Amino acid sequence: MKKFNWKRLGVVLGLSTALFAAGCGSGDDSSSETGDDAAGSLNGEVELAYVEWDTEIASTHVVGKVLEDLGFDVTLTPLDNAVMWEAVANGEADGMVAAWLPGTHEAQFENYGDQMIDLGPNLEGAKIGLVVPSYMDVDSIEDLSDEANKIITGIEPGAGVVAASELAVEEYDNLDGWEVQTSSSGAMTTELRTAYENEEDIIVTGWSPHWKFQAFDLKYLDDPKGTFGEAETINTMVREGLEEDLPEVYQVLDNFHWSTEDMEEVMLKISDGANPADAAAEWVENNQDKVDEWTEGIEE
């Protein structure tokens, strides 16, 4: 499975760079080769785009491994969020399994949704919000007063969960004087780990699925004003014409569906240092019953 860095190619392709629209994960090397040689007998080149969030690193590598095992030459392309959407809309990429709807990617869906095929959810119950360690004596955003020096530890500026947190600061009277500090998802989880190990107060911009919910005992704060929206789905989007050009690829992507627990299992292995391709391959090997459902009827 090849990975190609379109961030460098973006100028040549005329694709605009953009800020992430939601939480972004690290731990993936966009210039490295991953996976083994294709084992199946099908052939054809497949390009899957993804944004480097922990969730999408996991799901894209799993789907890529399944397609590779069928015999396809699979390239996984890490892109900035808006560029990912534009790449699928323009046909530069064959698809993605990374569309957070209806809220997080609302703007991108409005801009590009009618230029691609929405295959529906591959994961249900995704969520964003403010997250704290369970040992903190707060259960709602309205309970916050002066914890953590009135700081919400965020991720990248412009991320959807950051924008929602900034809206919460405006909407909740008890958050007057609070600040959303932006950094990166990696920096956020590092600060969370440090605070958690010392049982210190910390409020972070959170989303799930995410490995941190398996690594730490955390909870979402209730959001009575609804500033973070309702539960979301992660959808699969493919380019127009994919079903005619690569029907087996279309079928796998259309059938792909897994659980939060499945995704977090892969994410946790990656966060513990496993190569994303290795973590995906291990999951595929241990979950052939689910993989068989995705590939049912496809002859290798």
C-alpha positions in Angstrom: 0.0 0.0 0.0 1.5 3.2 -1.1 1.1 6.7 0.4 1.7 9.8 -1.5 2.1 13.3 -0.2 -0.4 15.4 -2.1 0.4 18.4 0.2 3.4 19.1 -2.0 1.4 18.4 -5.1 -1.5 20.6 -4.1 -0.2 23.7 -5.9 0.3 21.8 -9.1 -3.1 20.3 -9.0 -4.6 23.7 -8.1 -6.2 22.4 -5.0 -6.6 24.8 -2.1 -5.2 24.1 1.3 -7.5 24.5 4.2 -7.8 24.3 8.0 -9.0 21.1 9.5 -12.8 21.0 10.2 -12.5 18.8 13.2 -10.0 16.9 15.4 -6.8 15.9 13.7 -4.6 13.0 14.7 -0.9 12.4 14.2 1.3 9.4 14.0 1.2 8.7 10.3 4.2 9.2 7.9 2.8 10.4 4.6 5.9 9.5 2.7 6.3 5.9 3.8 5.4 2.6 2.1 3.0 0.4 4.1 1.6 -3.1 3.7 2.6 -6.2 1.8 2.3 -7.0 -1.9 -1.2 -7.6 -3.0 -2.4 -11.1 -2.4 -5.5 -11.3 -4.6 -6.1 -11.6 -8.3 -8.1 -8.4 -9.0 -6.2 -5.5 -10.3 -6.5 -1.8 -10.8 -5.2 1.3 -9.1 -7.2 2.8 -6.2 -6.6 6.2 -4.6 -8.1 6.8 -1.1 -7.9 10.3 0.4 -7.9 10.9 4.1 -7.3 13.6 6.6 -4.7 12.7 9.3 -7.1 12.4 12.1 -6.7 9.3 14.4 -10.1 8.1 13.2 -9.4 8.4 9.5 -5.8 7.0 9.8 -7.4 3.8 11.3 -10.3 3.4 8.9 -8.5 4.3 5.7 -5.7 1.8 6.5 -8.2 -1.0 7.3 -10.1 -0.4 4.0 -6.9 -0.1 2.1 -5.6 -3.4 3.5 -8.9 -5.1 2.5 -8.6 -3.8 -1.1 -5.0 -4.6 -1.3 -5.6 -8.2 -0.2 -8.1 -8.4 -3.1 -5.3 -7.5 -5.5 -5.7 -3.8 -6.1 -2.8 -1.3 -6.2 -3.8 1.0 -3.3 -2.5 4.4 -2.6 -3.4 6.2 0.6 -3.2 10.0 0.3 -3.1 12.2 3.4 -4.6 15.7 2.6 -5.8 18.7 4.4 -9.5 18.4 5.1 -11.0 20.7 2.4 -8.5 19.4 -0.1 -9.6 15.8 0.6 -13.2 16.8 -0.3 -12.1 18.6 -3.4 -10.0 15.7 -4.5 -12.9 13.3 -4.4 -15.2 15.8 -6.1 -12.7 16.4 -8.9 -12.0 12.7 -9.3 -8.4 13.0 -8.3 -9.1 10.5 -5.6 -11.5 7.6 -5.8 -13.0 8.0 -2.4 -12.7 8.6 1.3 -14.2 7.1 4.5 -13.9 10.3 6.4 -17.0 12.5 6.0 -18.3 13.6 9.5 -21.9 14.5 9.0 -24.1 16.4 9.4 -22.3 19.0 11.5 -18.5 18.8 11.4 -18.2 18.7 7.6 -21.4 20.7 6.9 -19.6 23.4 4.9 -17.6 20.9 2.8 -20.7 18.8 2.1 -22.5 21.9 1.0 -19.6 22.8 -1.4 -18.8 19.4 -2.8 -21.6 16.9 -1.8 -23.4 17.1 -5.1 -20.2 16.3 -7.0 -19.7 12.9 -5.4 -21.7 9.8 -4.3 -22.6 9.5 -0.6 -22.6 5.8 0.3 -23.9 6.5 3.8 -22.5 5.9 7.2 -19.5 3.5 7.8 -19.7 4.3 11.6 -22.5 5.7 13.7 -22.5 7.5 17.0 -19.6 9.9 16.4 -19.6 12.9 18.7 -17.7 16.1 19.6 -17.8 18.1 22.8 -15.9 19.2 25.9 -14.2 16.3 27.7 -12.7 16.0 31.2 -11.2 13.3 33.4 -13.9 11.4 35.3 -12.3 12.4 38.6 -13.3 16.1 38.1 -16.4 17.1 40.0 -18.3 18.6 37.0 -20.8 17.0 34.7 -22.1 19.8 32.6 -20.6 22.8 30.8 -22.8 24.9 33.2 -20.9 23.4 36.2 -17.6 25.0 35.1 -16.4 28.0 37.1 -12.6 28.5 37.3 -11.2 25.0 36.7 -7.9 24.6 34.8 -7.3 28.4 35.0 -10.3 28.9 32.8 -8.6 27.3 29.9 -10.0 24.9 27.4 -7.2 23.0 25.7 -8.0 22.8 22.0 -6.5 21.5 18.8 -5.9 23.2 15.5 -7.3 26.7 14.9 -10.4 26.5 12.7 -11.2 22.9 13.6 -14.9 22.3 14.0 -14.7 21.2 17.6 -12.6 24.3 18.3 -15.2 26.6 16.6 -17.9 24.9 18.7 -15.9 25.4 21.9 -15.5 29.1 21.0 -19.2 29.3 20.5 -19.8 27.7 23.9 -17.6 30.3 25.5 -19.9 32.9 24.0 -23.2 31.1 24.8 -22.6 30.1 28.4 -22.6 32.9 30.9 -20.5 31.0 33.4 -17.7 30.8 30.7 -17.2 34.5 30.7 -13.4 35.1 30.8 -12.6 31.6 29.6 -10.2 31.0 26.7 -9.9 28.2 24.1 -6.2 27.7 23.5 -5.4 26.1 20.2 -2.4 23.8 19.3 -2.6 20.4 17.7 -4.4 17.2 18.5 -1.1 15.6 19.4 -0.2 18.5 21.8 -3.7 18.3 23.3 -3.4 14.6 24.1 0.0 15.1 25.6 -1.4 17.8 27.9 -4.3 15.5 28.7 -2.0 12.6 29.6 0.2 14.8 31.8 -2.8 16.3 33.7 -4.4 12.9 34.0 -1.3 11.3 35.5 -1.2 14.1 38.1 -4.9 14.2 38.7 -5.0 17.8 37.7 -8.0 19.7 36.2 -8.1 19.8 32.4 -10.8 20.5 29.9 -10.1 19.5 26.3 -11.9 19.6 23.0 -12.8 16.0 22.4 -14.3 13.7 19.8 -15.1 10.1 19.6 -14.3 7.6 18.4 -10.8 8.3 19.8 -8.2 6.1 21.6 -8.1 8.4 24.6 -11.4 7.0 25.8 -9.7 3.6 26.0 -6.5 4.9 27.5 -8.1 7.2 30.2 -11.3 7.4 32.2 -13.0 10.4 30.6 -16.4 11.9 30.3 -18.2 14.4 28.0 -19.7 17.4 29.8 -23.4 17.8 29.2 -24.2 20.6 26.7 -27.7 21.8 27.5 -27.4 24.7 25.0 -26.5 22.3 22.2 -23.5 24.2 21.0 -21.7 21.0 19.9 -24.7 19.5 18.0 -26.1 16.0 18.0 -24.4 12.7 17.4 -22.9 12.4 14.0 -22.0 9.6 11.5 -18.8 9.1 9.6 -19.8 8.5 5.9 -18.1 7.0 2.9 -17.9 9.3 -0.2 -16.8 8.2 -3.6 -16.2 9.9 -6.9 -18.7 9.8 -9.7 -18.1 6.9 -12.1 -16.4 4.7 -9.6 -19.1 2.0 -9.7 -18.6 1.7 -13.5 -14.8 1.9 -13.4 -14.1 -0.3 -10.4 -17.2 -2.1 -9.3 -15.5 -4.3 -6.8 -13.9 -1.3 -5.1 -17.3 0.4 -5.1 -18.9 -2.7 -3.5 -16.3 -2.9 -0.7 -16.6 0.8 0.1 -20.4 0.6 0.0 -20.4 -2.4 2.4 -17.8 -1.0 4.8 -19.3 -0.5 8.2 -17.8 -1.1 11.6 -18.2 0.0 15.3 -16.7 2.5 17.6 -15.0 -0.3 19.5 -13.5 -1.7 16.2 -12.0 1.7 15.3 -10.7 2.5 18.8 -9.0 -0.9 18.9 -7.0 0.1 15.8 -6.4 3.6 17.0 -5.1 2.5 20.4 -2.5 0.2 18.8 -1.3 3.1 16.6 -1.2 5.5 19.6 0.9 2.9 21.4 3.5 3.0 18.6 2.3 0.5 16.0 2.7 1.3 12.3 -0.8 2.1 11.0 -0.5 -0.5 8.2 0.5 -3.1 10.8 -2.3 -2.3 13.1 -4.8 -2.4 10.3 -3.4 -5.7 9.0 -3.7 -7.2 12.5 -7.3 -6.1 12.8 -8.2 -7.5 9.4 -6.6 -10.8 10.2 -8.5 -11.0 13.5 -11.9 -9.9 12.1 -12.3 -11.9 8.9 -16.0 -12.4 9.6 -16.6 -8.6 9.2 -14.2 -8.4 6.2 -16.1 -11.3 4.5 -19.3 -9.2 4.8 -17.6 -6.3 3.0 -16.2 -8.5 0.2 -19.2 -10.9 -0.1 -19.6 -12.0 -3.8 -16.3 -10.7 -5.0 -14.1 -13.3 -6.6 -10.4 -12.9 -6.1 
